[in-house]
Amino acid sequence: MIYCGVIGDGGPLTFTYLGTTTSANTGSSSITASFDLGTTHANRSIVVVPHWAGGVNVANLTSGTINGETAAVRGSEALSDGVAQHVGVGIMDALVPTGGVSNIVMGFSGTVVTVRIDVYMTTQSYSVAQYLDAGFATAVSPLLLGVDIDVSEGGTVIAGMSSSQDNNNVTWVGVTEQNDQNGGVGRYSGAFISGLGVQVNRTVSASQVIADSEGMVLAAISLVKAP
């Protein structure tokens, strides 16, 4: 397990959703977004959930930095329609003690056209209990995709999804929605929940009404407070 932050501050692991932003550059395998990380703190950790879309060739999140600090890429999932487009989502995090307005840099295995990122913050120590992702395409409405993730006492779950259906809202189960946006070439939504009790196979899912065959990808991470 990888630990970030300060050890032994009591209480459950809590995160704050700082917001969502769109990258300034597109059509590249290296994408940079500027974001205000807020008040600096010696033990501040940042979790970033990038959502992206691109051409038919799938690209996955492979690397990242947050204000110059190397991020751990926890995972990435992408799905192509085989004709014109793919969508993807991933999760990365880092200990970032300095920096207000900062650059978040994401490296991909191929070209992406648009990237939006959800940003979360904590000043507590944590480790990754479990990371899961999934992808699914169907013409049956609503499009429903979920994972069953294990949660530790006082834990947090952070999740994100991307779909090729851009117009219709997303409904989450198992986490509380923070962001739901039409990205122009896809739908991007993020959600999280903190202060959970021990639970095996907690269902975290996203659903969306669709009119035609569409695809969705989802990523979720379960975080536990460090002892």
C-alpha angles and dihedrals in degrees: 000000000000118000129207131183135006125341128232108006097144131238130057125318108268132187133191122218105228098186146264130280139179124236118251096221130052140180094051143100090233116060128184128196126183115221138168107239092189127220116013118239132176090234101037115139123190126206116198125195110193120198118193148170132200145151127310093285111086119240124191132199108260107163144003148177130204113204087337095309114124111247126216109235103219095187148312137215128191134173131195128206088215091234115062115334149038131194128204146180134191144166130229134166143184144175103257111177097168138044136066108198100024142170118251108199122194126190121205135192090237143001120310125190105201132015130187122180135203114210127205130181139199135168093203129096117255145163132209111261096180141345123201136173138176143181131205139170127198145148091221114106130253097040104219127189129169148154132213108230132184118237129201127214110289090005135153131223120202121187141176137184140191127194137181090233104087104177108059129074123250124236118207130203123196095017136054118252117241102168136022116169141165103235094191093244097038147356120267124193136168135191142170144176132200137193096043127163126232110296135165117214098001106188115237112181144160127205134187136181111245135186100199138015107309138168133225135189126195135188128189134180129196114209127193129197115254116248 
